[in-house]
Amino acid sequence: MDPILIAVLVLAGMALIGGLLYVGLRDNDDHDPLQERLAQYGERELPESLEEIELSIGFKDRILVPLIRSVASITTRMTPQKQLAQTRRKLELAGSTSDPGTFYLTRIGMTLVFGVAGAMLGFMVMEETMLMGLAYTGGGAVLGFMFPMISLNSKIRKRQESIVKALPDALDLLVICVEAGLGFDMAMGKVYEKWDNELALAFGRVLREIQLGKLRREALKDMADRMDVPDVNAFTAAIIQADQLGVSMSKILRVQSDQMRTKRRQRAQEKAQQAPVKMMIPMVLLIFPSIWIVLLGPALLTIMDVGVF
């Protein structure tokens, strides 16, 4: 068979696998499926049969999602429980709603896609030897297997950074609300209403858990565990201690707010002190050689014309 035809077929298969994984595994935060279904049935009469209800569901929810979940359950049974617990913890820290089985299925799919891409690059494009082609294939497979975990760690880091940045302003708003006469739960509700970030969403989840019957200290402790941010751990520990000892909540929040703003100012000063050192690398590798070429280039050409070299 023609190598070009083989390459086209392999690329088509990779695109199909990648498209199915993307459509089936992506988090669709733009709309609420439950609200859409309720609105759909609220605008028309009751369905006549179960077949009509089933056909009204989209192709993704009817076929792709159950198929991927069934395959993900198989990968879950084949994965050690310790790795599943670690992956579940990382997904929780990243704020993802996916389960470990789906994540491992994504890693398997990415391994296959990148492995095939490496094989095509080694054998068809570069036309390397068998050993080098296998090296390209293995390198692509390893890269595909590690890429989802690298992306997950990046999401965790970005989420924690956003929480650290939003915490001082959130504490200021909590202080204003509590000193104005609101309770701590209602003050968290104001933060949840006013802002749309990871910290506000975490406060909203705490409020829902309290409404369902969980104790405030347990809900706050679980929130701190889901974030794993030292500043949030200190804040929740102070709130829980104040709640148990009966200390004024406004004073505790005021102290916490001052401490968080001091820490943010210290982090900004630390980054400012690190800036000259970080700027040295691009200056030495990029800016200085360009300056040397501009300044010494004409003199070097003149010397070459004279015939010194």
BALUM-920938 format. One record per atom (N, C-alpha, C): residue in one letter; x, y, z. Coordinates in steps of 0.2 Angstrom, whole numbers, plus 5000, padded with zeros to 4 digits. Example, Ala and Ser with C-alpha at 12.3 -4.5 7.8 and 13.67 -1.06 7.14 Angstrom:
// residues 2
A506649725039
A506249785039
A506649845039
S506449895035
S506849955036
S506450005039
***
This chain:
// residues 309
M500449945000
M500050005000
M500450065000
D500250114997
D500650184996
D500750215003
P501350225005
P501550265012
P501050325013
I500950365008
I500550425008
I499850405011
L499550355007
L498950335009
L498850305016
I499450275018
I499450245025
I499450305030
A499850355028
A499950415033
A499250455033
V498950455028
V498250495028
V497750455032
L497750385032
L497350345036
L497450355043
V498150345045
V498350355052
V498150425055
L498250475051
L498050545053
L497350545054
A496950515050
A496250515050
A495950485057
G496350425058
G496150385064
G496350425070
M496950455070
M497150495076
M496650555077
A496450585072
A495950645073
A495250625075
L495050565073
L494450535076
L494450515083
I495050485085
I495150465092
I495150535096
G495550585094
G495650645098
G494950685098
G494550685093
G493950715093
G493450685098
L493450615098
L492950575102
L493150595109
L493850585111
L494050605118
L493850675120
Y493950725115
Y493850795117
Y493050805118
V492650775114
V491950785115
V491650755121
G491950695122
G491650655128
G491950675134
L492550705135
L492850715141
L492950785143
R492750835139
R492850905141
R492250915146
D492450965150
D491950995155
D491551055152
N490951045151
N490551095148
N490251135153
D490551195154
D490251235160
D489851295157
D489651295151
D489351345148
D488551345149
H488351285151
H487651275152
H487551215157
D486951215160
D486751165164
D486251115161
P486451055160
P486051005156
P485350995160
L485350995166
L484650985170
L484251045168
Q484451105169
Q484051165167
Q483751165160
E484251145155
E484051135148
E483451085147
R483551025151
R483050975150
R482350995153
L482351035159
L481751055162
L481451105158
A481851155155
A481551205150
A481251175144
Q481551115142
Q481351085136
Q480651055137
Y480551015143
Y479950985144
Y479451035147
G479651095149
G479151145152
G478851185146
E479151185140
E478851215134
E478351175130
R478351105131
R477951065127
R477551015131
E477150975128
E476750925132
E477250865134
L476950825138
L477350765140
L477450715134
P478050685134
P478250645129
P477750585129
E477750555123
E477250495122
E477550435124
S478250425123
S478550355124
S479250365127
L479550315130
L480250315132
L480650325126
E480550295120
E480950305114
E481050385112
E480450415113
E480450495112
E480950525117
I480950505123
I481350535128
I482050515126
E482250455125
E482950435123
E483150475117
L482750475112
L483050515106
L483050585107
S482750615112
S482850685113
S483550705116
I483850655119
I484550665121
I485050675116
G485550715117
G486050725111
G486450665110
F486850655105
F487250605103
F487750595108
K488050655111
K488550645116
K488350615122
D487750635125
D487550605131
D487250535130
R487050525124
R486650455123
R487150405122
I487750415118
I488150365116
I488850375118
L489150435117
L489850445119
L490050445126
V489650475130
V489750475137
V489750415140
P489150375139
P489150305142
P489650255140
L489850265133
L490450225131
L491050235134
I491250305135
I491850325138
I491850305145
R491250305149
R491250295156
R491350215157
S491050175152
S491150105153
S491850085152
V492250115147
V492950095146
V493350125152
A493150185155
A493450215160
A493450165167
S492850135167
S492750085173
S493250025172
I493350005166
I493849955165
I494549975167
T494750035165
T495350055167
T495450065175
T494850085178
T494850095185
T494950025189
R494649975186
R494749915190
R495449885189
M495849905183
M496549885182
M497049925185
T496849985188
T497350025191
T497350015199
P497950015202
P498050005209
P497650065213
Q497450045219
Q497050095223
Q497450155225
K498050145226
K498450195228
K498550245223
Q498650225217
Q498750275211
Q498050305210
L497450275211
L496850305210
L496750355215
A496950345222
A496850395227
A497250455225
Q497850445223
Q498350505222
Q498050545216
T497750505211
T497450545205
T496850585207
R496450545211
R495850585214
R495950645218
R496550645221
R496750695225
R496950755221
K497350735216
K497550795211
K496950825207
L496550785205
L495950805202
L495550855206
E495450835213
E495150875217
E495450945218
L496150945219
L496551005219
L496451045213
A496451015207
A496351055201
A495651085200
G495151065205
G494451085204
G494051055198
S494350995196
S494050955191
S493450915193
T492950905189
T492450855191
T492550785188
S493050775184
S493150705181
S493350655187
D493250595185
D493450545189
D494150515187
P494550475191
P495150445190
P495150405184
G494650365183
G494550315177
G494550355171
T494150405170
T494150455164
T494850485163
F495150505168
F495850535167
F496350485165
Y496350425167
Y496750365165
Y496650345157
L495950355156
L495750335149
L496050395144
T496050455147
T496350505143
T497050495142
R497450475147
R498150465146
R498250405141
I497850355141
I497950295137
I497850325129
G497350365128
G497150385122
G497750435119
M497950475124
M498550525122
M499150485120
T499250425124
T499850385123
T499850355116
L499250325114
L499150305107
L499250355102
V498950415103
V498950465098
V499750485097
F500050505102
F500750525102
F501250475099
G501050405101
G501450355099
G501450345091
V500850345089
V500750345082
V501050405078
A500950465081
A501250525078
A502050515078
G502350485083
G503050475083
G503250425078
A502850375077
A503050325072
A503050345065
M502550385064
M502450425057
M503050465056
L503250505061
L503850555061
L504450515059
G504550455063
G505150425062
G505250385056
F504750345054
F504750295049
F504550335042
M504150375042
M503850405035
M504150475034
V504150515039
V504450585037
V505150585037
M505450565043
M506250565043
M506550515040
E506150455039
E506450395035
E507050375039
E507050365046
E507550345050
E507650265050
T508150235053
T508250165053
T507750135058
M507750075059
M507250045063
M507350065071
L507950065073
L508050085080
L507850155081
M508050205077
M507850275078
M507050285077
G506750245073
G506050245072
G505650225078
L505950165081
L505650145088
L505850195093
A506350235093
A506550285098
A506050345097
Y505850365091
Y505350415090
Y504650385093
T504550325091
T503850295094
T503850295101
G504350275104
G504350275112
G504350335115
G504750385112
G504750455114
G504050485114
G503750475108
G503050505107
G502550475112
A502550405113
A502150375118
A502250395125
V502850405127
V503050435134
V502750505135
L502850545129
L502650615130
L501850615130
G501550575126
G500850575127
G500550545134
F500950505137
F500750475143
F500850525149
M501350565148
M501550615153
M501150685152
F500950695146
F500650765145
F499950775149
P499550735150
P498950745154
P499150765161
M499650725164
M499850735171
M500150805171
I500550825166
I500850895166
I500350945166
S499850935162
S499250985161
S498950985168
L498850935171
L498450935178
L498850975183
N499450955183
N499950995188
N499951065187
S499851085180
S499851155179
S499151185181
K498651155180
K497951175182
K497951185190
I498251135193
I498351145201
I498651205203
R499251215200
R499651275201
R499351345200
K498951345194
K498651405192
K498051415197
R497651365199
R497151375203
R497351395210
Q497851365213
Q498151395219
Q498351465219
E498651485214
E498951555213
E498351595213
S497851585209
S497251625209
S496851625216
I496851575220
I496551575226
I496951625231
V497651615230
V498051665235
V497951735233
K497951745226
K497851815224
K497151845227
A496651805227
A495951825228
A495851825236
L496251795240
L496051785247
L496051855251
P496551895250
P496551965254
P495952005252
D495752015246
D495152045244
D494552015247
A494451955247
A493951915250
A493851925257
L494451925260
L494451945268
L494252015269
D494452055265
D494152125266
D493452135265
L493152095260
L492452095259
L492052065265
L492352015268
L492051975274
L492052025280
V492652055281
V492652105286
V492152155286
I492052185280
I491552245279
I490852215280
C490752155278
C490052125279
C489952105286
V490452075290
V490352055297
V490252125301
E490652175300
E490652235304
E489952275303
A489652255297
A489052295295
A488452255298
G488552195302
G488052165305
G487852095302
L488152075297
L487952005294
L488351955298
G488051895298
G488351835300
G488951815296
F489351765298
F489951745294
F489651705288
D489151665289
D488851625283
D488551675278
M488251725280
M487951775275
M488551815272
A489051825275
A489651865272
A489951825267
M490051755268
M490251715263
M489851715257
G489151715258
G488651715253
G488751775249
K488951835252
K489051895248
K489651895243
V490151855246
V490751845242
V490551805236
Y490151755237
Y489951705232
Y489551745227
E489151785229
E488751825224
E489151875220
K489551915223
K489951965220
K490451945215
W490851885216
W491351865212
W491251805209
D491651795204
D491651725200
D492351705199
N492651675205
N493351645204
N493351585209
E493851555209
E493951485212
E493751495220
L493951545223
L493851555230
L493051565231
A492751605227
A492051615228
A491651555227
L491851515222
L491551455221
L491651405227
A492151405230
A492351365236
A491851385242
F491751455242
F491351475248
F490651455246
G490451455240
G489751435238
G489651365240
R490151325239
R490051255240
R490051245248
V490451275252
V490351275259
V489651295261
L489351345259
L488751365261
L488151305259
R488251275253
R487851225251
R487851165256
E488551145258
E488651095263
E488351105269
I488351175272
I488051195278
I487351185278
Q487051205272
Q486351195272
Q486051125272
L486551085269
L486351015269
L486450975276
G486751015281
G486750985288
G487450975290
K487950995286
K488650985289
K488851045293
L489251025298
L489451075303
L489951125299
R489951185302
R490351245298
R491051225298
R491351205304
R492051185305
R492251125300
E491751075299
E491951025295
E491951045288
A491451085286
A491451115279
A492051155277
L492251205282
L492851245281
L493451195281
K493551145285
K494151105285
K494151065278
D493551045276
D493551005269
D493751055263
M493551125264
M493751165259
M494451185259
A494751185265
A495451195265
A495851135262
D495551075263
D495951015261
D495851005253
R495251035250
R495251035243
R495651085239
M495951135243
M496351185240
M497051175241
D497251155248
D497951135249
D498351205249
V498151255251
V498451325251
V498651345258
P499251355260
P499451375267
P499051435269
D498951485265
D498551545268
D497851525269
V497551485265
V496851465267
V496851415273
N497351375274
N497351335280
N497351375286
A497751425286
A497851475292
A497151505293
F496851535287
F496251565288
F495651525291
T495551465288
T495051415291
T495251395298
A495851385300
A496051365307
A495851425312
A495951485310
A495751545314
A495051545315
I494651535309
I493951545310
I493651485314
I493951425313
I493651365317
I493851375325
Q494451405326
Q494651415333
Q494151475336
A494051525332
A493651575335
A492951555336
D492651515332
D491951485332
D491951445339
Q492451405340
Q492451355346
Q492551395353
L492951445352
L493151485358
L492651545360
G492251565355
G491751615355
G492051685355
V492651685351
V492951755350
V492651795345
S492651855345
S492351905340
S492551885333
M492051875329
M492251855322
M492551915318
S492351975319
S492552035316
S493352045317
K493552035324
K494252045325
K494651995322
I494451935322
I494851875319
I494951895311
L494351915308
L494351925301
L494851985300
R494852035304
R495252095303
R495952075303
V496152035308
V496852015309
V497051975303
Q496651925301
Q496751885295
Q496851925289
S496451975288
S496452025282
S497152055282
D497352085288
D497952125288
D498552075287
Q498552015289
Q499151965288
Q499151945281
M498551935278
M498551915271
M498851975266
R498652035268
R498852085264
R499652095265
T499852085271
T500652095272
T500952035268
K500651975268
K501051925264
K501051935257
R500451965254
R500451985247
R500952035245
R501052085250
R501552135248
R502252105249
Q502352055253
Q503052025254
Q503151985248
R502651945245
R502751905239
R502851955233
A502552015233
A502652055227
A503452085228
Q503652095234
Q504352125234
Q504852065233
E504652005234
E505151955233
E505151945225
K504651945222
K504651935214
K505051995211
A504952055214
A505352115212
A506052105213
Q506252075218
Q506952065219
Q507252005214
Q506851965212
Q507051905208
Q507051935201
A506751985199
A506652005192
A507352025189
P507852055192
P508552065189
P508852005187
V508851955192
V509151885190
V508851855184
K508151855184
K507851825178
K507951855172
M508051925172
M508151965166
M508851955163
M509351925168
M510051915165
M510051865160
I509651805160
I509651755155
I509551775148
P508951815147
P508851835140
P509251885138
M509551925143
M510051985141
M510651955138
V510951895142
V511551865140
V511451825133
L510951795133
L510851745127
L510551785121
L510151835121
L509851865116
L510051945114
I510051985120
I510152055119
I510952065118
F511352045122
F512052055121
F512352035114
P512151975112
P512451955105
P512251995100
S511552025100
S511352065095
S511752135095
I511852155101
I512252225102
I512952215099
W513252155101
W513952145098
W513952135090
I513452105088
I513452105080
I513352175077
V512952215080
V512852285077
V513452325078
L513752325084
L514352365085
L514952335082
L515152275082
L515752245079
L515652225072
G515052215070
G514952185063
G515352235058
P515152295057
P515452335052
P516252335053
A516552345059
A517252345060
A517552275057
L517152225059
L517452155057
L517452155049
L516952175046
L516952175038
L517452225035
T517552275039
T518152325036
T518852285037
I518952255042
I519552215043
I519652165038
M519052125037
M519152075032
M519252105025
D518952165023
D519152195017
D519852215016
V520152235022
V520852265022
V521352195020
G521052145023
G521452085021
G521852055027
V521652085033
V522052055039
V521951985040
F521351965039
F521151895040
F521251855033
***
